[in-house]
Structure formats: C-alpha cells, structure tokens
Amino acid sequence: MNQSQNMSHQAGQAKGQAQEKASGMMDQMSNAAQSAKESAQGAGQQMMEKAQGAADSVKDAVGANKRS
C-alpha cells in the first residue's frame, strides 16, 4: 500500500469512527429526551390527581359532593 492509499484508508477509518460516535450520541440524546418526556407526563398526572383531590376536599367541606 503506498502512502496515498494508506492516508486514504486512515481517513476512511476516522470518518467511520466519527459517524459511529455521532450515532451513539444521537441515541443517548434520544433516550434522554424520551426519559424527560415520561417524567414530565408523570409529574403532570400527579398534579392533576392532587388538584382533583383538592377539589373533592373543598366539595366535601361545603357539602357539594353528593353521594349516591
């Protein structure tokens, strides 16, 4: 292999490694984004449940919650 071919080969290897690293980083970012989305959804659900509980407590306190 002459020097030009060797340099071309090394450049190809470096490009492949860079692409693989970038792909791995994109996967990590995607996983982090999905995790953040799930956390936000869970927090939103908890807030809704707490608000409903508070509303029910107020209704009970003023006698507006009619039980069958």
Backbone bond lengths (Angstrom), bond angles and torsions (degrees), N, CA, C in turn:
res aa  C-N    CA-C-N  psi(-1)  N-CA   C-N-CA  omega(-1)  CA-C   N-CA-C  phi
1 M - - - 1.451 - - 1.530 107.12 -
2 N 1.300 116.92 128.12 1.467 118.84 179.54 1.537 109.79 -82.88
3 Q 1.315 116.00 173.83 1.467 121.01 -174.13 1.521 111.80 -61.95
4 S 1.309 117.94 -39.61 1.462 121.87 -179.67 1.529 110.54 -64.21
5 Q 1.335 116.21 -43.67 1.461 119.88 178.91 1.527 110.77 -65.43
6 N 1.319 115.73 -39.75 1.466 120.74 179.76 1.532 110.57 -62.84
7 M 1.328 117.14 -44.45 1.461 120.99 179.12 1.529 110.79 -64.70
8 S 1.317 116.32 -39.27 1.458 120.84 178.61 1.532 110.10 -64.52
9 H 1.326 115.36 -42.13 1.467 120.79 178.76 1.529 110.16 -61.98
10 Q 1.330 116.89 -45.96 1.468 121.02 179.86 1.526 111.29 -63.86
11 A 1.319 116.31 -38.64 1.465 119.95 178.19 1.523 110.19 -64.59
12 G 1.324 116.48 -40.56 1.464 120.31 177.55 1.517 111.97 -62.94
13 Q 1.335 115.77 -41.09 1.468 119.75 178.08 1.523 110.83 -64.43
14 A 1.318 116.93 -43.88 1.464 120.99 -179.73 1.527 110.55 -62.50
15 K 1.332 116.36 -40.46 1.467 120.41 179.15 1.525 110.10 -63.81
16 G 1.327 116.53 -44.38 1.464 120.37 178.96 1.515 112.10 -61.69
17 Q 1.327 116.81 -41.76 1.463 120.71 179.08 1.528 110.94 -65.69
18 A 1.321 116.06 -39.73 1.473 119.98 179.00 1.523 110.74 -64.99
19 Q 1.340 116.05 -40.81 1.466 119.45 179.37 1.527 110.62 -65.68
20 E 1.333 116.23 -40.43 1.463 120.22 179.39 1.529 110.68 -64.48
21 K 1.331 116.43 -42.49 1.466 120.82 178.97 1.525 110.50 -64.13
22 A 1.329 116.46 -42.98 1.470 120.36 179.57 1.528 110.38 -63.01
23 S 1.312 116.47 -40.15 1.464 120.53 178.99 1.524 110.42 -63.48
24 G 1.326 116.24 -42.21 1.461 120.11 177.95 1.518 111.93 -63.24
25 M 1.324 116.34 -39.87 1.462 120.26 179.02 1.529 110.78 -66.44
26 M 1.316 116.42 -38.53 1.466 120.12 178.32 1.530 110.26 -64.40
27 D 1.338 116.58 -39.66 1.465 119.97 177.19 1.527 110.83 -61.96
28 Q 1.330 116.42 -43.60 1.461 120.41 179.17 1.527 110.84 -63.16
29 M 1.323 116.99 -41.91 1.462 120.31 179.53 1.526 110.67 -65.06
30 S 1.320 116.07 -40.16 1.461 120.45 178.90 1.525 110.25 -63.57
31 N 1.328 116.45 -43.04 1.464 120.33 179.02 1.527 111.02 -64.04
32 A 1.324 116.56 -40.78 1.467 120.75 179.15 1.524 110.41 -64.47
33 A 1.334 116.67 -41.04 1.463 120.52 179.29 1.523 110.96 -65.05
34 Q 1.320 116.94 -41.29 1.471 121.09 179.09 1.526 109.79 -64.23
35 S 1.322 116.94 -42.20 1.458 121.33 179.22 1.525 111.08 -62.95
36 A 1.327 116.24 -42.91 1.469 120.61 178.53 1.527 110.56 -63.52
37 K 1.317 116.46 -40.57 1.469 120.99 178.81 1.528 110.38 -61.74
38 E 1.340 115.94 -45.28 1.463 119.78 -179.84 1.523 111.04 -65.09
39 S 1.329 117.31 -38.92 1.463 120.96 178.34 1.525 110.55 -63.35
40 A 1.324 115.95 -43.23 1.465 120.22 -179.73 1.532 110.59 -65.04
41 Q 1.321 116.43 -40.33 1.463 119.62 178.80 1.523 110.54 -64.02
42 G 1.338 116.11 -41.84 1.462 120.32 179.02 1.519 111.34 -63.98
43 A 1.326 116.97 -41.93 1.469 121.01 178.95 1.519 110.13 -64.55
44 G 1.324 116.80 -41.28 1.463 120.68 178.46 1.520 111.62 -62.55
45 Q 1.321 116.30 -41.18 1.467 120.82 178.99 1.533 110.22 -63.81
46 Q 1.335 116.83 -42.78 1.463 120.19 178.87 1.522 110.91 -62.73
47 M 1.331 116.63 -41.05 1.465 120.09 179.36 1.526 110.77 -63.57
48 M 1.322 116.45 -41.08 1.466 119.76 179.24 1.528 110.81 -63.83
49 E 1.331 116.09 -41.56 1.469 119.78 179.75 1.527 111.02 -65.33
50 K 1.342 116.67 -41.00 1.464 120.06 178.78 1.525 110.78 -65.98
51 A 1.326 117.27 -40.13 1.466 120.84 178.80 1.522 110.43 -64.50
52 Q 1.326 116.60 -40.46 1.469 119.86 178.75 1.523 109.95 -65.18
53 G 1.342 115.21 -41.22 1.469 119.02 177.96 1.523 111.39 -62.64
54 A 1.321 116.75 -41.06 1.469 120.47 178.61 1.522 110.64 -65.14
55 A 1.322 116.26 -42.30 1.470 119.82 179.20 1.527 110.22 -63.11
56 D 1.318 117.00 -41.68 1.465 120.28 178.42 1.530 111.08 -63.87
57 S 1.336 117.00 -37.85 1.469 120.73 178.61 1.520 110.87 -63.70
58 V 1.319 116.39 -41.66 1.470 120.23 178.58 1.518 109.51 -65.22
59 K 1.317 116.84 -43.99 1.473 119.56 179.36 1.519 110.60 -61.45
60 D 1.332 116.61 -41.22 1.458 119.68 177.81 1.536 110.60 -62.81
61 A 1.327 115.94 -41.00 1.467 120.44 -177.80 1.521 111.60 -64.72
62 V 1.326 118.04 -35.19 1.461 120.33 -178.58 1.530 112.42 -98.72
63 G 1.319 115.49 2.31 1.466 119.42 177.61 1.502 114.37 76.93
64 A 1.313 117.82 20.19 1.453 120.75 -178.02 1.526 112.32 -88.30
65 N 1.296 118.07 -12.73 1.471 121.04 179.37 1.521 107.89 -85.40
66 K 1.302 116.60 105.36 1.463 120.34 -179.03 1.518 107.79 -89.35
67 R 1.303 113.59 127.73 1.457 118.86 178.74 1.523 108.00 -103.43
68 S 1.346 116.53 140.71 1.461 119.90 -179.84 1.497 110.79 -90.42
